[in-house]
Amino acid sequence: MISSAALLAGGLLALAAPARADGTAPVVNSGFETGDLTGWSCDPGTGAVVGSPVHSGAHALAGAATASDDAQCTQTVAVQPNSTYTLSAYVQGSYVYLGATDHSSTWTPSTNGWQQLTTSFSTDASTTSVTLYLHGWYGQGTYFADDVSLTGPGGGPAQSPATPTGLTVTATTASSISLAWTGPSTGSTATSYQVGEGSTVVATSGSTTATVSGLAAGSSHTYTVTALDAAGHASAPSAPVSGVTQTSGGGPGGGSSWHPSYLSIGSVYTPGGNVDSFFSGLATHGKLPDYGYEYLTGDDLPNWAATTTTMVQHSEQLGMTRVMVEYGMNGNVDGTGVDYTNMQSASWLTSYFQALKNAATAANAAAPGKPVGWVIEPDMLGYLQQNYAAQYGGDASKFPAATSAAYAAGVLSSGSDPAFGDSLKGLVEAIGYTVKKYDPAAFLGWQVNTWGVRDALKDTDTMGWTAGRQSVASTGDQVAAFLKSADIGYRADFVAFDQWGQDFGILRDPNPAADVRYLNAAHWSNYLLYVQTIRQSLGLPAVLWQIAVGHLNSTHTPSPGYFNASGSFPDLDNTTAEQNEDSASTFFYGDSFTSSGNNLAFYGSNPGADPKVSVSGSTVTWGSHLPEAAAAGVVAVLFGAGTGTSTYGVPETSGTDQSGPGDFGYWATRTQSYLAAPTPLP
């Protein structure tokens, strides 16, 4: 998606691009001998034509891949239905990819000289054009390409795409309006779209969504969308749609319909029995958390509606906004390939979409017109990027997925609902659309991991503060690029982040500096930088989710007598289930604690000269970093269980987890103290 400011920087654009003459040659400027990129479209700032090295002639393509861009160059060419084609090109460099979107691809891991890549494909009865692409890989440097060839019958006569339909406003903030529409299925193939306001183009998009940014709060706007094919032929504009930006909030800060104007707090919450009794008792001492969240898991699809109904009703009685954590795609098996398998199974997705529809319908019935939150698919996108992105060029739109199962199951309807493709991108869009179709007041966001590329939070330990922070941001850019290709901003209100490595006390490691799961204040600051980098790239506020409730031992914070008659919080022994240390609560709420040895050196470390970190003898003090979280665009922190049966902090499920808080009330005490005077959002 491109903002209106970027589009208008070079002056106003006409709604319809001028048509180019159609040629019979399948590939335009196949050897780049025009000396420019005529016929090709490259990621901004990455593509150039060079005089050396070349395979033949006087010019070749140079694609400058960076840490956040694979330097993709594309060209859409006309082809004949039911025909066979062979695509080839000469390439040079590390990890160079050649392919035709939705058909076939090939790649080479490395070549110092020119090497020919070749792949073949056949078109079906309805295919009249294909998009060819070349790209490198993130952080692998510049690749070169020359002599692109597509052998096979040429395309037919020129025509324009049909008119897009179903243009709707999907979301608004105080400064933006998001739109979605259904692309045409007749006429020439649409390869891009232009959103117009009057005679001015205000956004362009390669997909069927766009966001117009830089708008005034409380302003009204009317838009149409026009489809363009590869030759620049334009459709007629769609029927118009109008939208109004919010008067305040809806962005990184301020209030909105789903979050207050201060940085809010949430808790894991499974309603019923001793759990409700615990929260009812806690309410006599101060404000309860703003949100309560519960899981919908993939091994319990038939019960999603009942679970949602109970959750919504009970949290309403306690005054907490309910949040469903939809954790279905992996079937409640935390395996790195389960999501990948399930998303390609039509039978699995049929059951999944029916359960999702039932849960969203139940949420709307239990709280009609009231916000119910949805954190969508923890770990899924992280595992997919970590394990499979390389083979699909880092592009989620190329991952296969059986999205059409949503239509076969009757959850979505062809014609009246948008047409979402059989790809990971289409699946992401279909999930968000389904939730809001059946629960219109819902607010939702996809969950993001710190390890989708690699966990960079400790890079400042090995690279130094400045270079390490740059590495953290660069890693965030790589993750954001993949998330954008998956279109996780479609119908989304936020982006959620967890923190892998929490509840580290269970490891009892005597040298925390050498263990990736132990975080000091500097590492948590890096985490906020990572969050800020990604959420700014996506243009969404951030919600931190499943942040562990455990605290660092020997706290100087006094305990209220209703938790500990001694007036002190006892140390967590890092042995008993649910009594394990973590530094999250200490970092976000702030605390002073006594330490020694390796722990003192580790937790007292302050390479970034954080003014809120200090050491006096054996006492380490961390000030509250919730203001820093708010400044990074975080609007809510949802605390809960970390790893296994480590530190829950509040009752969660049946059995021992309902007997009381495992961290002896520390987190509950600090939460209520904070909510008495919370941090306002900027």
C-alpha positions as CSV (number, residue, x, y, z in Angstrom):
1,M,0.0,0.0,0.0
2,I,1.2,3.5,-0.8
3,S,0.2,6.6,1.0
4,S,-1.3,9.5,-0.8
5,A,1.6,11.7,0.3
6,A,4.0,9.4,-1.5
7,L,1.9,9.3,-4.6
8,L,1.4,13.0,-4.9
9,A,5.0,13.9,-4.2
10,G,5.7,14.3,-7.9
11,G,2.5,16.0,-8.7
12,L,-1.1,14.9,-9.4
13,L,-1.6,11.8,-11.5
14,A,-4.4,11.2,-14.0
15,L,-6.8,8.5,-13.0
16,A,-6.2,6.4,-16.1
17,A,-2.6,5.7,-17.2
18,P,-1.9,6.2,-20.9
19,A,-2.2,3.0,-23.0
20,R,0.9,1.6,-24.5
21,A,1.0,-0.1,-27.9
22,D,0.6,-3.8,-27.7
23,G,3.4,-5.9,-29.2
24,T,3.4,-9.5,-30.2
25,A,6.8,-10.3,-28.5
26,P,6.1,-12.1,-25.2
27,V,8.7,-10.1,-23.2
28,V,9.3,-6.4,-23.6
29,N,12.9,-5.2,-23.3
30,S,14.0,-8.7,-22.6
31,G,17.7,-7.9,-22.7
32,F,17.4,-4.4,-21.2
33,E,18.9,-2.9,-24.3
34,T,16.8,0.2,-24.1
35,G,19.2,1.3,-21.4
36,D,16.3,1.7,-18.9
37,L,13.6,-0.4,-17.3
38,T,11.0,0.0,-20.0
39,G,8.5,-2.8,-19.7
40,W,9.6,-3.8,-16.2
41,S,8.4,-2.7,-12.7
42,C,10.9,-3.0,-9.9
43,D,10.6,-2.4,-6.1
44,P,11.3,1.3,-5.5
45,G,15.0,2.2,-5.4
46,T,16.3,-1.3,-6.1
47,G,16.3,-1.8,-9.9
48,A,18.7,-0.3,-12.4
49,V,20.2,-1.1,-15.9
50,V,24.0,-1.4,-16.0
51,G,26.7,-1.8,-18.6
52,S,28.7,-4.4,-16.7
53,P,28.4,-7.3,-16.1
54,V,26.3,-8.3,-19.1
55,H,25.6,-11.7,-20.6
56,S,25.1,-10.3,-24.1
57,G,24.5,-6.9,-25.7
58,A,25.3,-3.7,-23.9
59,H,23.0,-3.8,-20.8
60,A,21.7,-6.0,-18.0
61,L,19.5,-5.7,-15.0
62,A,21.0,-5.0,-11.5
63,G,18.7,-5.6,-8.5
64,A,20.0,-4.3,-5.2
65,A,18.6,-6.5,-2.5
66,T,18.7,-5.1,1.0
67,A,18.0,-6.4,4.4
68,S,14.3,-5.3,3.9
69,D,13.8,-5.7,0.2
70,D,14.4,-8.6,-2.2
71,A,14.6,-6.2,-5.2
72,Q,11.8,-7.8,-7.2
73,C,11.3,-6.8,-10.9
74,T,8.2,-7.9,-12.7
75,Q,6.6,-7.8,-16.1
76,T,3.1,-8.9,-17.1
77,V,2.9,-10.4,-20.6
78,A,0.0,-11.6,-22.7
79,V,-0.3,-15.4,-23.2
80,Q,-2.7,-17.9,-24.8
81,P,-5.0,-20.2,-22.8
82,N,-4.2,-23.9,-22.7
83,S,-0.7,-23.3,-23.9
84,T,2.8,-24.4,-22.7
85,Y,5.6,-21.9,-22.1
86,T,9.3,-22.0,-21.2
87,L,10.8,-19.1,-19.2
88,S,14.5,-18.6,-19.0
89,A,17.0,-15.9,-18.0
90,Y,20.7,-15.6,-17.4
91,V,21.5,-14.6,-13.8
92,Q,24.5,-13.9,-11.6
93,G,24.7,-13.4,-7.8
94,S,23.5,-15.1,-4.6
95,Y,19.9,-16.5,-4.3
96,V,18.5,-15.3,-7.6
97,Y,14.9,-16.3,-8.3
98,L,13.0,-16.5,-11.7
99,G,9.4,-17.4,-12.0
100,A,5.9,-16.7,-13.2
101,T,3.4,-15.8,-10.5
102,D,1.0,-18.6,-9.7
103,H,2.7,-20.9,-12.1
104,S,6.3,-22.0,-11.6
105,S,9.7,-20.8,-10.4
106,T,13.3,-21.7,-10.1
107,W,16.4,-20.3,-8.3
108,T,20.1,-20.6,-7.7
109,P,21.7,-20.3,-4.3
110,S,24.9,-18.8,-5.7
111,T,26.7,-18.2,-9.0
112,N,29.8,-16.1,-9.6
113,G,29.4,-16.2,-13.4
114,W,26.4,-16.1,-15.6
115,Q,24.0,-19.1,-15.2
116,Q,20.9,-19.9,-17.1
117,L,17.7,-20.5,-15.1
118,T,14.8,-22.3,-16.9
119,T,11.3,-23.2,-15.8
120,S,8.2,-24.3,-17.7
121,F,4.5,-24.0,-17.1
122,S,1.1,-24.4,-18.8
123,T,-1.8,-22.0,-18.8
124,D,-5.4,-23.1,-18.2
125,A,-8.5,-22.3,-20.2
126,S,-9.0,-18.8,-18.6
127,T,-5.4,-17.5,-18.5
128,T,-4.6,-14.6,-20.8
129,S,-1.6,-13.1,-19.1
130,V,1.1,-14.0,-16.6
131,T,3.4,-11.9,-14.4
132,L,7.1,-12.8,-14.8
133,Y,9.4,-11.9,-11.9
134,L,13.1,-11.8,-11.0
135,H,14.4,-11.1,-7.5
136,G,17.3,-11.7,-5.1
137,W,17.1,-12.4,-1.4
138,Y,17.1,-10.2,1.7
139,G,20.6,-9.1,2.7
140,Q,22.4,-11.0,-0.1
141,G,23.4,-8.0,-2.1
142,T,23.0,-7.1,-5.8
143,Y,22.0,-9.7,-8.4
144,F,22.2,-9.4,-12.2
145,A,19.9,-10.7,-14.9
146,D,19.9,-10.6,-18.7
147,D,18.3,-12.2,-21.8
148,V,14.9,-13.0,-20.4
149,S,13.1,-15.3,-22.7
150,L,9.5,-16.7,-22.8
151,T,8.9,-19.1,-25.6
152,G,5.3,-20.0,-26.6
153,P,2.4,-18.5,-28.5
154,G,1.9,-14.8,-28.1
155,G,-1.2,-13.2,-26.5
156,G,-4.4,-12.1,-28.2
157,P,-5.8,-8.7,-29.0
158,A,-5.8,-5.9,-26.4
159,Q,-8.7,-5.2,-24.2
160,S,-9.4,-3.4,-20.9
161,P,-10.1,-5.0,-17.5
162,A,-13.7,-5.1,-16.4
163,T,-14.9,-2.6,-13.7
164,P,-14.0,-3.5,-10.0
165,T,-17.0,-4.1,-7.8
166,G,-17.8,-4.2,-4.1
167,L,-15.7,-1.2,-3.0
168,T,-16.1,-0.8,0.7
169,V,-14.5,1.1,3.6
170,T,-12.9,-1.5,5.9
171,A,-11.3,0.7,8.6
172,T,-10.7,4.3,9.6
173,T,-8.3,6.2,11.8
174,A,-8.0,9.9,12.5
175,S,-5.7,10.2,9.5
176,S,-6.5,7.3,7.1
177,I,-9.3,5.4,5.4
178,S,-8.7,1.7,4.3
179,L,-10.6,0.3,1.4
180,A,-11.2,-3.1,-0.2
181,W,-12.9,-4.3,-3.4
182,T,-13.3,-7.3,-5.7
183,G,-11.1,-7.4,-8.7
184,P,-12.6,-8.0,-12.2
185,S,-12.8,-11.6,-13.6
186,T,-13.4,-10.6,-17.2
187,G,-11.6,-8.5,-19.7
188,S,-7.8,-8.3,-19.7
189,T,-6.1,-9.2,-16.4
190,A,-5.9,-6.4,-13.8
191,T,-2.3,-6.1,-12.5
192,S,-2.8,-2.9,-10.4
193,Y,-5.4,-0.5,-9.2
194,Q,-5.7,3.2,-8.7
195,V,-7.9,4.8,-6.0
196,G,-9.3,8.1,-7.1
197,E,-10.9,11.0,-5.2
198,G,-12.5,13.1,-7.9
199,S,-9.9,13.4,-10.7
200,T,-7.0,12.8,-8.4
201,V,-5.2,9.5,-7.8
202,V,-4.7,9.2,-4.0
203,A,-3.5,5.6,-3.8
204,T,-2.2,2.7,-6.0
205,S,-2.1,-1.0,-5.1
206,G,-1.1,-4.3,-6.5
207,S,-3.8,-6.0,-4.5
208,T,-7.5,-5.5,-3.9
209,T,-6.9,-3.3,-0.8
210,A,-5.4,0.1,-0.2
211,T,-5.1,2.7,2.5
212,V,-5.3,6.4,1.9
213,S,-3.2,8.2,4.5
214,G,-2.4,11.8,5.5
215,L,-6.0,12.8,5.9
216,A,-7.5,15.4,8.3
217,A,-9.3,14.1,11.4
218,G,-13.1,14.2,11.0
219,S,-13.0,14.7,7.2
220,S,-15.3,13.1,4.6
221,H,-14.0,11.5,1.4
222,T,-15.5,9.8,-1.6
223,Y,-13.5,7.2,-3.6
224,T,-13.7,5.1,-6.7
225,V,-11.2,2.4,-7.9
226,T,-10.0,1.7,-11.4
227,A,-8.3,-1.5,-12.7
228,L,-5.3,-1.4,-14.9
229,D,-3.7,-4.2,-17.0
230,A,-0.1,-4.6,-17.8
231,A,-0.4,-2.5,-20.9
232,G,-1.9,0.4,-19.0
233,H,-5.5,-0.1,-20.3
234,A,-7.9,1.2,-17.7
235,S,-11.3,0.0,-16.7
236,A,-14.3,2.2,-16.0
237,P,-14.2,3.5,-12.4
238,S,-16.2,1.6,-9.8
239,A,-19.2,2.7,-8.0
240,P,-18.2,5.3,-5.4
241,V,-17.9,4.8,-1.6
242,S,-17.7,7.4,1.1
243,G,-15.9,7.4,4.4
244,V,-15.2,9.7,7.4
245,T,-12.0,9.7,9.4
246,Q,-12.2,9.5,13.1
247,T,-12.1,12.6,15.2
248,S,-9.4,11.2,17.4
249,G,-7.7,7.9,18.2
250,G,-7.7,4.7,16.1
251,G,-4.0,5.1,15.5
252,P,-0.9,4.6,17.7
253,G,-2.2,6.8,20.5
254,G,-5.4,8.4,21.8
255,G,-8.6,6.7,22.5
256,S,-10.8,4.6,20.2
257,S,-13.9,2.5,20.4
258,W,-11.8,-0.5,21.6
259,H,-9.1,0.9,23.8
260,P,-9.0,3.7,26.4
261,S,-6.9,6.9,26.1
262,Y,-4.3,5.4,28.5
263,L,-1.9,2.4,28.1
264,S,-4.2,-0.4,29.2
265,I,-3.5,-3.7,30.9
266,G,-5.0,-7.2,30.3
267,S,-4.8,-10.6,31.9
268,V,-5.2,-14.2,30.9
269,Y,-8.7,-15.2,32.2
270,T,-10.6,-18.5,32.0
271,P,-14.0,-17.9,33.5
272,G,-15.7,-20.1,36.1
273,G,-15.2,-21.4,39.6
274,N,-12.3,-20.2,41.6
275,V,-11.1,-18.0,38.8
276,D,-14.1,-15.6,39.0
277,S,-13.9,-15.7,42.8
278,F,-10.3,-14.6,42.6
279,F,-11.1,-11.7,40.3
280,S,-14.1,-10.7,42.3
281,G,-12.0,-10.6,45.4
282,L,-9.3,-8.6,43.6
283,A,-11.9,-6.1,42.6
284,T,-12.4,-5.1,46.3
285,H,-8.8,-3.8,46.4
286,G,-8.7,-1.7,43.2
287,K,-9.4,-1.7,39.5
288,L,-9.4,-5.0,37.6
289,P,-7.4,-5.3,34.3
290,D,-9.0,-3.7,31.3
291,Y,-9.0,-6.9,29.3
292,G,-9.3,-10.6,29.9
293,Y,-8.2,-13.1,27.3
294,E,-8.9,-16.8,26.7
295,Y,-7.8,-19.3,24.0
296,L,-9.8,-20.9,21.2
297,T,-7.6,-23.9,20.3
298,G,-7.5,-26.1,17.2
299,D,-8.3,-29.3,19.1
300,D,-11.6,-27.9,20.3
301,L,-13.2,-26.5,17.1
302,P,-16.8,-27.7,17.9
303,N,-16.9,-25.9,21.2
304,W,-15.6,-22.5,20.0
305,A,-19.1,-20.9,20.1
306,A,-19.8,-22.1,23.6
307,T,-16.4,-21.0,24.9
308,T,-16.9,-17.6,23.4
309,T,-20.3,-17.1,24.8
310,T,-19.2,-18.0,28.4
311,M,-16.1,-15.9,28.1
312,V,-18.0,-12.8,26.9
313,Q,-20.8,-13.1,29.5
314,H,-18.5,-13.6,32.5
315,S,-16.0,-10.9,31.5
316,E,-18.9,-8.5,31.0
317,Q,-19.9,-9.2,34.6
318,L,-16.4,-8.4,35.8
319,G,-16.2,-5.3,33.7
320,M,-13.3,-6.5,31.6
321,T,-13.3,-6.2,27.8
322,R,-13.1,-9.8,26.4
323,V,-10.4,-10.9,24.0
324,M,-10.4,-14.3,22.2
325,V,-7.0,-15.6,21.3
326,E,-7.8,-17.6,18.1
327,Y,-5.1,-20.4,18.1
328,G,-6.7,-22.8,15.7
329,M,-4.6,-23.3,12.6
330,N,-2.0,-25.5,14.3
331,G,-4.6,-27.8,15.9
332,N,-3.2,-26.9,19.3
333,V,0.1,-28.7,18.5
334,D,3.0,-26.3,18.8
335,G,4.8,-27.8,15.8
336,T,6.7,-25.6,13.4
337,G,5.0,-27.2,10.3
338,V,1.5,-27.9,11.4
339,D,0.1,-24.5,10.3
340,Y,1.7,-25.0,6.9
341,T,0.1,-28.4,6.4
342,N,-3.4,-27.4,7.7
343,M,-3.7,-24.2,5.7
344,Q,-3.3,-26.3,2.5
345,S,-6.0,-28.8,3.6
346,A,-9.5,-28.0,2.3
347,S,-11.1,-30.3,4.8
348,W,-9.2,-28.8,7.7
349,L,-10.1,-25.2,6.6
350,T,-13.7,-26.2,6.2
351,S,-14.0,-27.1,9.8
352,Y,-11.8,-24.2,10.8
353,F,-13.9,-21.5,9.0
354,Q,-17.1,-23.0,10.3
355,A,-15.8,-22.8,13.9
356,L,-14.6,-19.2,13.3
357,K,-18.0,-18.2,12.0
358,N,-19.7,-19.8,15.0
359,A,-17.4,-18.1,17.5
360,A,-17.7,-14.7,15.9
361,T,-21.5,-15.1,15.7
362,A,-21.6,-16.1,19.4
363,A,-19.5,-13.0,20.3
364,N,-21.9,-10.8,18.5
365,A,-24.9,-12.5,20.1
366,A,-23.5,-12.3,23.6
367,A,-22.4,-8.7,23.3
368,P,-24.3,-7.1,20.4
369,G,-22.6,-3.9,19.2
370,K,-19.9,-4.1,21.9
371,P,-16.2,-4.7,21.2
372,V,-14.8,-8.2,21.5
373,G,-11.1,-8.5,20.7
374,W,-9.4,-11.2,18.6
375,V,-5.7,-12.0,18.7
376,I,-5.3,-14.1,15.5
377,E,-3.1,-17.2,15.2
378,P,-0.1,-16.9,17.5
379,D,3.1,-18.3,16.1
380,M,1.6,-19.1,12.6
381,L,3.2,-16.3,10.6
382,G,6.5,-16.7,12.6
383,Y,6.8,-20.4,11.8
384,L,5.9,-19.8,8.1
385,Q,8.4,-17.1,7.7
386,Q,11.1,-19.0,9.6
387,N,10.7,-22.3,7.8
388,Y,9.2,-21.7,4.4
389,A,9.7,-18.0,3.3
390,A,12.9,-18.7,1.3
391,Q,11.3,-21.1,-1.1
392,Y,8.6,-18.6,-1.9
393,G,10.8,-15.6,-2.3
394,G,9.6,-14.1,1.0
395,D,6.3,-13.4,-0.5
396,A,3.2,-14.7,1.3
397,S,1.1,-14.3,-1.8
398,K,3.0,-17.2,-3.3
399,F,2.4,-19.6,-0.4
400,P,-0.4,-22.1,-1.3
401,A,-3.5,-22.2,0.9
402,A,-7.0,-23.7,0.4
403,T,-8.8,-20.5,1.1
404,S,-11.6,-21.5,-1.2
405,A,-12.8,-23.9,1.5
406,A,-14.4,-20.9,3.2
407,Y,-16.7,-20.5,0.2
408,A,-17.4,-24.2,-0.1
409,A,-18.3,-24.3,3.6
410,G,-20.8,-21.6,3.1
411,V,-19.0,-19.2,5.5
412,L,-18.3,-16.8,2.6
413,S,-20.3,-16.3,-0.5
414,S,-19.0,-15.9,-4.0
415,G,-20.3,-12.6,-5.5
416,S,-21.4,-10.9,-2.3
417,D,-18.2,-11.4,-0.4
418,P,-14.7,-10.4,-1.8
419,A,-12.8,-13.1,-3.7
420,F,-9.8,-14.1,-1.6
421,G,-7.1,-16.1,-3.3
422,D,-5.8,-19.6,-2.6
423,S,-2.7,-18.2,-1.0
424,L,-1.5,-17.3,2.5
425,K,-2.3,-13.7,1.7
426,G,-5.8,-14.6,0.7
427,L,-6.2,-16.8,3.8
428,V,-5.1,-13.9,6.1
429,E,-7.6,-11.6,4.4
430,A,-10.4,-14.2,4.6
431,I,-9.9,-14.8,8.3
432,G,-10.0,-11.1,9.2
433,Y,-13.0,-10.6,6.9
434,T,-14.9,-13.6,8.4
435,V,-14.5,-12.4,12.0
436,K,-15.8,-8.9,11.2
437,K,-18.6,-10.2,8.9
438,Y,-20.1,-12.2,11.8
439,D,-19.0,-9.9,14.7
440,P,-19.1,-6.4,13.2
441,A,-18.0,-4.7,16.4
442,A,-14.9,-6.9,16.7
443,F,-11.4,-5.5,16.9
444,L,-8.6,-7.7,15.8
445,G,-4.9,-8.1,15.0
446,W,-2.5,-10.8,13.9
447,Q,0.2,-11.9,16.3
448,V,3.9,-11.5,15.4
449,N,7.0,-13.2,16.8
450,T,10.5,-12.0,17.5
451,W,12.0,-15.1,15.8
452,G,10.4,-15.0,12.3
453,V,13.8,-14.2,10.8
454,R,15.9,-14.6,14.0
455,D,15.8,-13.3,17.5
456,A,17.9,-10.1,17.4
457,L,17.1,-8.7,20.9
458,K,20.6,-9.5,22.2
459,D,22.5,-8.1,19.2
460,T,23.6,-5.1,21.3
461,D,25.6,-7.5,23.5
462,T,27.8,-8.6,20.6
463,M,27.7,-5.6,18.2
464,G,27.7,-2.7,20.5
465,W,24.8,-0.4,21.3
466,T,24.5,1.6,18.0
467,A,25.2,-1.3,15.6
468,G,23.1,-3.7,17.6
469,R,20.1,-1.4,17.6
470,Q,20.4,-1.0,13.9
471,S,20.4,-4.8,13.6
472,V,17.3,-5.0,15.7
473,A,15.5,-2.5,13.4
474,S,16.8,-4.2,10.3
475,T,15.4,-7.5,11.5
476,G,12.1,-5.8,12.2
477,D,12.1,-4.5,8.6
478,Q,12.5,-8.0,7.2
479,V,9.6,-9.3,9.3
480,A,7.5,-6.4,8.3
481,A,8.1,-7.0,4.6
482,F,6.8,-10.5,5.0
483,L,3.8,-9.4,7.0
484,K,2.9,-6.8,4.4
485,S,3.1,-9.4,1.7
486,A,0.5,-11.4,3.8
487,D,-1.6,-8.2,4.1
488,I,-2.1,-8.6,7.9
489,G,-3.3,-5.0,8.0
490,Y,-6.5,-6.1,6.1
491,R,-9.5,-5.3,8.4
492,A,-7.0,-5.2,11.3
493,D,-7.1,-2.7,14.2
494,F,-3.7,-3.6,15.8
495,V,-0.7,-5.9,15.5
496,A,0.0,-8.1,18.4
497,F,3.5,-9.1,19.7
498,D,4.5,-11.8,22.2
499,Q,7.9,-12.4,23.6
500,W,9.5,-15.7,23.2
501,G,11.9,-16.6,26.0
502,Q,9.8,-15.5,29.0
503,D,9.6,-17.3,32.3
504,F,13.3,-17.9,32.2
505,G,13.5,-18.8,35.9
506,I,12.4,-22.3,35.0
507,L,15.9,-22.7,33.5
508,R,17.8,-21.8,36.7
509,D,20.8,-20.7,34.5
510,P,23.7,-19.3,36.7
511,N,24.9,-17.2,33.8
512,P,21.9,-15.3,32.4
513,A,24.1,-13.2,30.0
514,A,24.7,-16.3,27.9
515,D,21.1,-17.5,27.7
516,V,18.8,-16.1,25.0
517,R,15.8,-16.4,27.2
518,Y,17.0,-14.0,30.0
519,L,16.3,-10.3,29.3
520,N,17.7,-7.3,31.1
521,A,16.4,-3.7,30.7
522,A,18.5,-3.1,27.6
523,H,17.0,-6.2,25.9
524,W,13.5,-5.1,26.7
525,S,14.3,-1.7,25.2
526,N,15.4,-3.5,22.1
527,Y,12.1,-5.4,22.1
528,L,10.2,-2.1,22.1
529,L,12.3,-0.9,19.2
530,Y,11.5,-4.1,17.3
531,V,7.8,-3.6,18.1
532,Q,7.9,0.1,17.1
533,T,9.7,-0.7,13.8
534,I,7.1,-3.3,12.7
535,R,4.0,-1.5,13.9
536,Q,5.1,1.8,12.2
537,S,5.7,-0.1,8.9
538,L,2.3,-1.6,9.1
539,G,0.6,1.7,10.2
540,L,-1.1,0.0,13.2
541,P,-1.0,0.4,17.0
542,A,0.7,-2.4,18.9
543,V,-0.7,-4.8,21.6
544,L,1.8,-6.8,23.6
545,W,0.3,-10.2,24.4
546,Q,1.2,-13.1,26.8
547,I,3.8,-11.1,28.6
548,A,4.9,-13.2,31.5
549,V,3.7,-12.1,35.0
550,G,6.7,-13.4,37.0
551,H,9.0,-10.8,38.6
552,L,12.7,-10.6,39.7
553,N,13.4,-11.9,43.2
554,S,14.3,-9.9,46.3
555,T,11.9,-7.1,45.3
556,H,11.8,-4.0,47.5
557,T,8.1,-3.5,46.7
558,P,6.0,-4.3,49.9
559,S,3.2,-6.8,49.7
560,P,-0.4,-6.0,50.9
561,G,-1.4,-8.3,53.8
562,Y,-4.2,-10.0,51.9
563,F,-1.5,-11.6,49.7
564,N,1.4,-12.0,52.2
565,A,0.9,-11.4,55.9
566,S,4.6,-10.7,56.3
567,G,4.3,-7.6,54.2
568,S,6.9,-8.9,51.8
569,F,6.7,-10.8,48.5
570,P,8.7,-14.1,49.0
571,D,11.2,-15.1,46.4
572,L,10.1,-17.4,43.6
573,D,12.0,-20.6,44.1
574,N,12.4,-21.3,40.3
575,T,11.6,-25.0,41.1
576,T,8.0,-25.2,42.1
577,A,5.5,-25.1,39.2
578,E,4.2,-21.6,38.6
579,Q,6.9,-20.0,40.8
580,N,9.6,-18.9,38.3
581,E,11.2,-15.5,37.7
582,D,10.7,-13.2,34.8
583,S,11.8,-9.6,34.2
584,A,8.8,-8.4,32.2
585,S,6.7,-7.0,35.1
586,T,9.9,-5.6,36.7
587,F,10.7,-3.7,33.5
588,F,7.3,-2.4,32.6
589,Y,6.1,-1.5,36.1
590,G,9.5,-0.6,37.5
591,D,11.1,-1.9,40.7
592,S,14.1,-2.0,43.0
593,F,15.6,-5.4,43.9
594,T,18.6,-6.9,45.5
595,S,21.0,-9.0,43.4
596,S,24.5,-10.5,43.4
597,G,27.1,-12.2,41.2
598,N,26.2,-12.8,37.6
599,N,22.7,-11.6,38.1
600,L,23.8,-8.3,39.5
601,A,26.1,-7.7,36.5
602,F,23.5,-8.8,34.1
603,Y,20.5,-6.9,35.4
604,G,22.6,-3.8,36.3
605,S,24.0,-3.6,32.8
606,N,23.1,-0.4,31.0
607,P,24.9,-0.2,27.6
608,G,22.3,2.3,26.3
609,A,22.7,4.7,29.2
610,D,19.0,4.3,30.1
611,P,18.3,7.0,32.8
612,K,15.8,4.7,34.4
613,V,18.4,2.0,35.2
614,S,20.8,2.4,38.1
615,V,22.8,0.4,40.5
616,S,23.7,1.2,44.1
617,G,25.8,-1.5,45.8
618,S,23.7,-4.7,45.4
619,T,20.5,-2.9,44.7
620,V,19.4,-2.5,41.1
621,T,16.6,-0.1,40.2
622,W,14.6,-0.1,37.0
623,G,12.1,2.7,36.5
624,S,8.7,2.0,34.9
625,H,9.0,1.7,31.1
626,L,5.3,1.9,30.4
627,P,5.8,5.5,29.2
628,E,8.4,4.2,26.7
629,A,6.0,1.5,25.6
630,A,3.3,4.1,24.9
631,A,5.8,6.2,23.0
632,A,6.6,3.2,20.8
633,G,2.9,2.9,19.8
634,V,1.8,0.2,22.3
635,V,-1.8,0.8,23.4
636,A,-2.2,-2.3,25.7
637,V,-0.1,-4.9,27.5
638,L,-1.8,-8.3,28.0
639,F,0.0,-10.3,30.7
640,G,-0.4,-14.0,31.2
641,A,1.2,-17.4,31.3
642,G,4.6,-17.8,29.8
643,T,6.2,-21.2,29.1
644,G,4.7,-24.4,30.2
645,T,3.6,-24.5,33.9
646,S,6.0,-21.8,34.9
647,T,4.6,-18.5,36.3
648,Y,0.9,-17.8,35.7
649,G,0.4,-15.2,38.3
650,V,-3.3,-15.3,38.2
651,P,-5.6,-18.4,38.1
652,E,-6.1,-19.6,34.5
653,T,-7.4,-23.1,34.1
654,S,-8.7,-26.0,36.2
655,G,-6.8,-27.7,39.0
656,T,-3.8,-26.1,40.7
657,D,-4.0,-23.0,38.5
658,Q,-7.2,-22.0,40.3
659,S,-5.7,-22.1,43.8
660,G,-4.1,-18.6,43.7
661,P,-1.5,-16.5,42.0
662,G,1.8,-18.3,41.5
663,D,3.9,-15.2,42.0
664,F,2.3,-14.5,45.4
665,G,0.2,-11.5,44.1
666,Y,3.1,-9.4,42.9
667,W,1.7,-8.9,39.4
668,A,-1.8,-8.3,40.6
669,T,-0.6,-5.7,43.2
670,R,1.5,-3.8,40.7
671,T,-1.2,-3.8,38.1
672,Q,-3.8,-2.3,40.4
673,S,-1.2,0.3,41.6
674,Y,-0.6,1.2,38.0
675,L,-4.2,1.4,37.0
676,A,-4.8,3.9,39.8
677,A,-2.7,6.4,37.8
678,P,-2.1,5.0,34.3
679,T,0.2,6.3,31.5
680,P,-1.8,8.4,29.0
681,L,-1.3,7.6,25.3
682,P,0.5,10.2,23.3
